[in-house]
């Protein structure tokens, strides 16, 4: 795992965008794996700027998102469909037919998982996967205890994840209880992975990740089993690693 530490969130986001754009310049038909949440917003802002400022085109790019809440209609303000439209897709020249996000309103979420995994096989492999990390070490919605051989599956969100995400909803009771998430095995099939961590709230998780101990209790630790992972971290998220080392 390559670890890159930046002064702040802006610098970390800018670097992540440079890596994504380099991938697209190398292959304009790249398949990107995308995350939602607060972390990648800065990256997406930079990618949007890159369309005008650097002439980057997403015309032939495909994207596969990590996850979606179950029970939120696509048009719901907090669905990941809406998040991706507002924070990226509406502002770049991507064809919406080339973007994939699980359908959280499927009458059969289990069948949707199978369909989504088939999509990944057909469209993928993912050339470059973007990940954030939960304060409990989750990647996508693979919560502690997730089987490392997991493919796309239905997950019950743990209390800490619902609390973390309650900031986007009127109250914690409005946070969905279940989601569809790509699995650990699905994620590790990506050719390259970038994990971004920013802010003090991620400092414990970054410290745990960099202890290199692989454990089912800390899903992000499975990234040590992949040979091309770059951790992009800001000083706040890296703070506990530095303190320990001094
Ligand atoms: C989102 C996702 C989650 C987030 C994680 C961190 O698609 O898969 O694993 O990356 O919960 O969320 P933020 O960035 O909001 O701290």
Boltz pocket constraint, residues with backbone or C-beta under 6 A from the ligand:
constraints:
  - pocket:
      binder: B
      contacts: [[A, 34], [A, 35], [A, 36], [A, 37], [A, 38], [A, 39], [A, 40], [A, 66], [A, 67], [A, 131], [A, 132], [A, 133], [A, 134], [A, 135], [A, 138], [A, 139], [A, 140], [A, 141]]
      max_distance: 6.0
